[in-house]
């Protein structure tokens, strides 16, 4: 188990709030469609809010089967997630 910090900046014709909604708030629906070559499914335990555990299941052939992430919280106004 370890801690990873990742920052990514990019430009897009899509509004930041819309990207945040798709890739953070609705990740369990969007990621498997956006990256079917890597992500098989996403499971959210209980309410998808602070303290919940998210399990990302990867497709066969990758060096790992799944990853778990505990949601620390998110701020839709600042577009931040941890």
N, C-alpha and C positions, 0 to 999 in steps of 0.2 A: 504494500500500500504506500502511496506517495502523494505528494502535493505537486500539482502542475499549474503554473500561471501562464496564461496565453493571451496576448493582445494582438489584434489584427485590424488593420485599417485598410479600407478599400473604397473605391468610388463606384457608384452604381446609378443607373437612371431610375431605379426604384427608390421611393422615399424611405428614409431610415426607420420610421415608425412601422412601416409595412414589413420591412425586412425583419425587424425585431419581433414583430408579432408572428411571422412565419417560422423563423428559425429558433425562437426561444419559447414563446407562449404556445405555439402549435407544433412544436418539434416532433412530437410523437406521430403526427399525421404527415408532416412535410418531409422529414429526413429520409424515410424509406422510399419515398417517391423521387426525391431529388438525387439520392445517391444509392440506387438499388444494387450497384456493384459492390458496396461496402456495408450497408446497413440493412439488416433483415427486418428488425422490428424494434420498437421502443416501448417499454412497459413502465408505467408510473404507479408507484404504490400509494394508495389513498388519494388524498387531495393534492393536486399538483401545485403545492405552495411551499413555503419555507419549512425545512425539516424533512420533506419527502425524499424518497430514494428513487432515482431514475435508473433503469437498467437498459443499456443499449446492447442489443444482440447483433453481432456481426455475421456476415455470410460465411459459409464454409470456404476454407482455403486461406484465410487470414491467420496470422500467427496467434491470435487470441479469439475466444468465443464471445466474450461480452465484457462490458465495462459498467461499473456502477458509479453514480454521482449523487451526492447529497445536495439538494437545492438549499443554498444559503438564503436566497431571496432575490428579488429583482425590483427594479425601479423603472416603470414604463416611461416616466417623464425624462429621466436621464439616459434611458436606453442601456441600462446596466444589468448584468446578470452574474451571479456567483453561486 
